Amino acid sequence: MDSYLDLLVQEIVQAAQPEETPAKPKKQPNPPTDELPAESHLDLLLQDIRNIADSSSDP
């Protein structure tokens, strides 16, 4: 079960990685937002997935 979970996590992380687009140089910095960075959202999502997996494996 853990290996399946690890594969799922890897797929999510890879899907979240921005694709390299050299044709579009970043001239303007992103405006500051109150939102969490994508990494934080991913961390929270992974935490939830692990919690669900742990609770479902308990007898």
KOLSETOR-310681 format. One line per field, with one value per residue (C-alpha): z negated, y negated, x. Coordinates in steps of 0.2 Angstrom, whole numbers, plus 5000, padded with zeros to 4 digits. Last residue first. Example, Ala and Ser with C-alpha at 12.3 -4.5 7.8 and 13.67 -1.06 7.14 Angstrom:
! residues 2
z	4964; 4961 .
y	5005; 5022 .
x	5068; 5062 .
//
This chain:
! residues 59
z	4939; 4944; 4962; 4966; 4953; 4960; 4978; 4973; 4963; 4977; 4990; 4979; 4976; 4995; 4998; 4985; 4992; 5010; 5004; 4996; 5012; 5022; 5012; 4999; 5004; 4997; 5014; 5019; 5038; 5048; 5055; 5072; 5085; 5085; 5102; 5112; 5126; 5113; 5107; 5094; 5087; 5070; 5058; 5051; 5062; 5056; 5037; 5040; 5050; 5036; 5022; 5032; 5034; 5015; 5011; 5022; 5013; 4996; 5000 .
y	5011; 4997; 4997; 4984; 4972; 4972; 4970; 4956; 4947; 4950; 4942; 4928; 4925; 4926; 4913; 4901; 4903; 4900; 4884; 4878; 4882; 4872; 4856; 4852; 4838; 4820; 4814; 4804; 4800; 4812; 4804; 4796; 4800; 4819; 4825; 4834; 4845; 4854; 4863; 4876; 4885; 4880; 4895; 4899; 4915; 4921; 4919; 4927; 4942; 4944; 4944; 4958; 4968; 4966; 4971; 4987; 4991; 4988; 5000 .
x	4958; 4969; 4974; 4960; 4966; 4984; 4979; 4967; 4981; 4994; 4982; 4978; 4997; 5000; 4986; 4994; 5011; 5004; 4995; 5012; 5021; 5009; 5013; 4999; 4988; 4989; 4996; 5011; 5011; 5021; 5037; 5036; 5049; 5047; 5054; 5041; 5049; 5060; 5044; 5049; 5034; 5028; 5029; 5012; 5010; 5027; 5022; 5005; 5013; 5026; 5013; 5003; 5019; 5022; 5004; 5006; 5022; 5014; 5000 .
//
